[in-house]
Amino acid sequence: MGPTLHLVVGLPATGKTTAARRIEVERDALRLTKDEWVKALYGPDNPPAASDVIEGRLIGIGLRALELGGNVVIDFGLWSRDERSALRQAAADRGACVEMHYFEVSPVEQRRRLDRRQADEPGSTWPMSDGELAEWAGVIQVPTRAELDGSEPIDDPPAGFASWDEWRDHRWPPSLT
């Protein structure tokens, strides 16, 4: 059996990073958690352009690890189906399997977890309003059961992109310039 790419999908405070840490240990995987890098580099700021570049750099590291035969956990949320399709295709191109892990909690539980995290570990997160949480809940494209179990074929790249590699380079730019 070849390497496995674990995609950890969900909104903030649904248990993604806790699960990613468990998978890292249980599956001997390289865990790539974007928020840890953004916090280390930008502290209280969370600039979207920098976040996209950091995600892209970590994806590059993860894909290289797959090529070398290692397991990888991508812990970014991956709210869009296109993001997940691009990573599923990249893993397939490298002979790797994909396991997708989706996490969901009620809005009340999500708020409770965020408040507890903010109180216990304020340096590990950013403040998030109820309005932001509601907006994000309306934006996430929840994976289908077939997408989760891997039985659903990978979509074609969006219009205007010849390949998922091209889309991936557009979505996750290599630099801020």
LUMTITOR-359789 format. One line per field, with one value per residue (C-alpha): residue number from 1; residue in one letter; x, y, z. Coordinates in pm, 1 decimal, decimal comma. Layout:
// residues N
pos c(NUM;...);
code c(A;...);
X c(X;...);
Y c(Y;...);
Z c(Z;...);
***
This chain:
// residues 177
pos c(1;2;3;4;5;6;7;8;9;10;11;12;13;14;15;16;17;18;19;20;21;22;23;24;25;26;27;28;29;30;31;32;33;34;35;36;37;38;39;40;41;42;43;44;45;46;47;48;49;50;51;52;53;54;55;56;57;58;59;60;61;62;63;64;65;66;67;68;69;70;71;72;73;74;75;76;77;78;79;80;81;82;83;84;85;86;87;88;89;90;91;92;93;94;95;96;97;98;99;100;101;102;103;104;105;106;107;108;109;110;111;112;113;114;115;116;117;118;119;120;121;122;123;124;125;126;127;128;129;130;131;132;133;134;135;136;137;138;139;140;141;142;143;144;145;146;147;148;149;150;151;152;153;154;155;156;157;158;159;160;161;162;163;164;165;166;167;168;169;170;171;172;173;174;175;176;177);
code c(M;G;P;T;L;H;L;V;V;G;L;P;A;T;G;K;T;T;A;A;R;R;I;E;V;E;R;D;A;L;R;L;T;K;D;E;W;V;K;A;L;Y;G;P;D;N;P;P;A;A;S;D;V;I;E;G;R;L;I;G;I;G;L;R;A;L;E;L;G;G;N;V;V;I;D;F;G;L;W;S;R;D;E;R;S;A;L;R;Q;A;A;A;D;R;G;A;C;V;E;M;H;Y;F;E;V;S;P;V;E;Q;R;R;R;L;D;R;R;Q;A;D;E;P;G;S;T;W;P;M;S;D;G;E;L;A;E;W;A;G;V;I;Q;V;P;T;R;A;E;L;D;G;S;E;P;I;D;D;P;P;A;G;F;A;S;W;D;E;W;R;D;H;R;W;P;P;S;L;T);
X c(0,0;132,5;122,7;-202,1;-308,3;-550,7;-773,6;-923,6;-1238,5;-1462,7;-1531,5;-1336,3;-1367,8;-1519,3;-1229,1;-1009,8;-675,2;-741,5;-813,9;-513,4;-286,0;-433,1;-390,6;-33,4;54,3;-160,5;-63,9;295,3;205,0;344,5;83,2;50,8;-167,7;-186,6;-303,1;13,5;225,5;11,3;20,1;397,7;457,9;184,5;78,7;-261,9;-302,8;-450,4;-389,2;-585,3;-319,2;-45,7;-271,9;-319,6;57,0;127,9;-132,2;29,8;376,9;254,7;71,7;396,8;575,2;293,6;298,0;674,2;633,8;380,4;631,5;885,5;638,8;522,6;170,3;44,8;-234,5;-360,8;-541,5;-677,0;-1054,3;-1076,4;-1422,1;-1450,0;-1504,9;-1253,3;-982,3;-1054,5;-1073,6;-739,8;-575,1;-739,8;-604,2;-257,4;-248,0;-365,6;-97,0;158,8;18,1;-120,2;-452,6;-680,3;-880,0;-1115,5;-1225,7;-1520,7;-1602,9;-1921,0;-2070,4;-2376,9;-2336,0;-2385,4;-2106,8;-1882,9;-1927,4;-1861,3;-1539,1;-1418,3;-1486,2;-1304,3;-1008,6;-992,5;-993,0;-749,2;-513,7;-560,2;-235,2;-355,3;-659,3;-822,4;-1145,9;-1442,7;-1782,7;-2114,7;-2169,7;-1846,6;-1935,4;-2279,4;-2128,4;-1872,9;-2140,5;-2318,2;-2003,5;-1863,1;-1939,4;-2003,1;-1849,3;-2091,2;-2087,6;-1934,6;-1666,3;-1586,0;-1559,7;-1364,4;-1618,8;-1708,2;-1495,6;-1282,1;-1447,8;-1294,5;-1106,5;-1315,7;-1366,2;-1056,2;-812,7;-656,8;-562,3;-598,1;-225,7;-293,5;-593,5;-391,7;-117,3;-382,7;-566,8;-250,3;-1,6;370,1;431,2;260,5;368,7);
Y c(0,0;343,7;669,9;832,7;1196,1;1276,0;1576,5;1726,9;1919,4;2142,4;2483,0;2631,5;2454,7;2134,4;1913,9;1920,4;1989,7;1747,3;1477,9;1580,1;1537,9;1192,8;1089,0;1222,3;980,7;682,7;688,8;813,2;1118,4;1463,3;1707,0;2041,1;2280,9;2623,5;2814,9;2723,0;2876,4;3189,3;3245,7;3196,8;3439,3;3700,7;3677,9;3841,1;3913,6;3668,2;3821,9;3626,3;3662,8;3534,5;3254,4;3135,4;3143,1;2951,1;2690,0;2657,3;2615,3;2353,3;2169,2;2162,5;2010,0;1760,5;1652,4;1604,9;1394,0;1177,2;1134,5;1016,2;759,7;940,0;989,5;1348,8;1527,7;1857,5;2049,6;2364,7;2325,4;2278,4;2432,8;2414,0;2105,6;2243,0;2252,4;1893,4;1780,0;1945,9;1768,9;1435,5;1460,4;1563,4;1261,6;1028,3;1169,2;1066,1;718,1;806,8;719,9;984,5;964,8;1252,5;1333,9;1572,7;1734,2;1914,6;2035,7;2243,2;2623,1;2628,7;2373,6;2554,7;2884,2;2708,3;2551,3;2882,0;3068,9;2801,0;2806,4;3186,7;3175,1;2883,4;2941,3;3294,1;3273,6;2972,3;3128,4;3448,2;3602,0;3499,3;3665,1;3484,6;3667,9;3527,6;3177,1;3202,9;3339,2;3057,1;2795,6;2927,4;2911,6;2565,3;2299,9;1997,2;1684,2;1427,6;1079,0;951,1;1220,5;1118,4;748,0;808,5;644,1;968,2;1050,0;1362,1;1655,9;1820,5;2143,9;2462,5;2645,5;2831,3;2579,6;2302,0;2091,9;2069,2;2154,0;2484,4;2554,8;2462,9;2709,6;2979,3;2903,5;2873,4;3123,9;3065,2;3416,2;3737,3;3912,6);
Z c(0,0;-96,7;93,5;200,4;186,6;468,5;397,9;713,5;620,6;830,8;979,0;1272,7;1608,7;1471,8;1583,1;1271,6;1436,0;1721,7;1463,0;1250,8;1553,7;1618,2;1252,3;1257,9;1538,5;1439,3;1070,6;1103,3;894,0;831,6;970,5;791,7;991,2;827,0;1135,1;1325,7;1048,7;1009,9;1387,3;1399,5;1112,6;1164,2;1529,8;1576,1;1204,5;956,8;612,3;346,8;73,9;304,9;421,2;61,9;-2,0;319,5;223,7;-118,9;26,1;272,5;-5,3;-203,5;95,4;141,9;-221,5;-207,1;106,7;-79,6;-365,3;-108,1;26,6;340,8;469,4;494,3;681,9;533,2;808,6;636,7;641,3;263,0;235,0;-142,9;-351,2;-604,5;-337,1;-241,9;-606,2;-684,4;-391,5;-468,6;-825,0;-705,1;-473,1;-751,3;-982,0;-721,1;-666,3;-324,5;-166,9;-18,2;301,0;362,2;716,4;760,3;1093,8;1189,4;1516,9;1599,6;1594,4;1972,5;2025,9;1777,3;1967,9;2300,3;2166,9;2020,3;2345,1;2545,0;2303,8;2316,8;2698,9;2739,2;2444,3;2308,2;2110,7;1912,2;1746,8;1628,7;1754,3;1538,1;1550,1;1530,1;1200,3;1055,7;1171,8;1010,7;687,9;671,7;741,2;432,2;219,5;295,1;35,8;253,8;101,6;-35,3;111,1;-215,2;-203,6;153,9;77,4;-245,9;-475,3;-652,5;-958,0;-937,8;-1111,1;-1416,2;-1341,7;-1348,9;-1678,9;-1788,5;-1639,3;-1846,6;-1543,9;-1169,0;-1141,6;-1319,3;-1095,0;-784,5;-881,1;-928,3;-601,4;-393,3;-539,5;-480,6;-345,0;-238,4;-559,4);
***
